Amino acid sequence: MHQEAPRPVPPRSRVRGFVCAVTATTLVTLTAAASPPDADIRTAAAPAAVVREWNAIATDTIKTSLGPRPSGQAAIWEGFVSVAVYNAVVGIEGGYALYKWREHGPAKASSAAAAATAAHDVLLACFPAFKERLDTAYADSLAALPAGQARDRGVDYGRRAAARILELREGDGRFADVPFTASPAPGVWRPTPPAFQPFIDTWLARLRPLLLASPQQFRPGGPRALSSAAYAKDFQELKSMGAKTGSGRSARQTETALFFSGNLVEQVQTAVRDHAARHRLGIAETARLFAAVNAAATDAVVTAWDTKLHYGSWRPITAIRLADTDGNPATTADPAWEPLLITPPHPDYIAGHTTVAAAVARALTSVLGTSHIDLYVPSEVTGTTRFYGSADDLNRDIVDARVWGGVHSRTADVDGCRAGTRVAAWALAHYFQPVTKDGTQLSPPTRTARQDRLTEPKCGDATD
């Protein structure tokens, strides 16, 4: 149902962060204006509010730097910040296993000061052009906390937490030259109108994941053969329901396509902040929720881009305009066909939106222990907000939205959703798990088949 003066990070890490940020910034052709975080987040005094506040600051910084770039980059930076904040908090508070680190913080240190410091230092390393804004926000965060030894110890531990993440990410493949070499042929991706941009951010396909063993660990089996009935079925649905004019969409279906046509990562951050605030999650629980969601989303992006680069399948606009070359008698070309939405500059299979959304949904159900995710998701495009009580409903709408927008085949959407679900299920079985007071990781509780069904989101497909 829907309703509408810190110690600097180590020089080597800092230089590498500067390189990555400058590259990201110079790629922007149009910079979006930063929107301020939610007012209640900035004024809240509870320790957990610091985590939400710095998530909002991170989202603003990333959005302003990247602008309207149709890529999964935003999820990568959110992931880096979130795992640093997670380590900074749980290393002091306890309760959960640290992420690739063994250094616990002083018991009486301020975890809020540690969280703010970790977020600030990672963002500054990756986005040095935003130093003045970040330093101001950081000074405000520290000023709101009681001065003294606890705050100073938290600051020191937060610095070390950030430095650890920056060290782990050195040489991870960011901005590597990864060419797309496939020649144009039936079924093969090529630049699409109106801008005819090259395949964007191919380096994401080779980026070292945060959690997974490799980018291809959950690569799905591939798009349907051009000659198949399944391909023809996808084709006909797209041609009819994804067209810019003369489509079979209802007004509600068009609104759904538009609702999920913007910055999905930003939509997720806003919704998760709201969820954590409404449910009064503590600082460790809030840090864990963001780390689980954003680390899973990071690896979902890597999985999606690996798959896109590997299969390189053509987009609907190309498939429909060149249907007379696909060898399938059940398809008919329409050289003038246009989709409702502008096609992003990367291949169809698999859909980045559905892969990321499903990873987020699965991470949420794992952390919350229920399929009732209770999210209010906003859309900057439509200016409306939708309530999602169920992970299944969220997945279904995003799968449908990319078909109704004319930018992805249903197969690319559903297979992306399934891949994202698998990414997050594996990730949450291996990371961010509860531990005992002595740091021993707890064995996962025995689950019934019914509980597994409750936390395993579906992908909007009748065969699920």
Secondary structure, DSSP 8 states (H G I E B T S, - for coil): ----------HHHHHHHHHHHHHHHHT-SS--------HHHHH--SHHHHHHHHHHHHHHHHHHHH-S--SSHHHHHHHHHHHHHHHHHHHHH-SB--SS------TTS-HHHHHHHHHHHHHHHH-GGGHHHHHHHHHHHHHTS--SHHHHHHHHHHHHHHHHHHHHTTTS-TT----------TTB----TTT----TTGGGGGS--SSSSSTTTT-------TTSHHHHHHHHHHHHHSBSSS----HHHHHHHHHTSS-HHHHHHHHHHHHHHHTT--HHHHHHHHHHHHHHHHHHHHHHHHHHHHH-B--HHHHHHTGGGS--TT----TT--BSS---SS-SSS-HHHHHHHHHHHHHHHHHTSSEEEEEEEETTTTEEEEEEEHHHHHHHHHHHHHHTTSS-HHHHHHHHHHHHHHHHHHHHHSS-BB-TTS-B-------HHHHHHHS---S-TT-
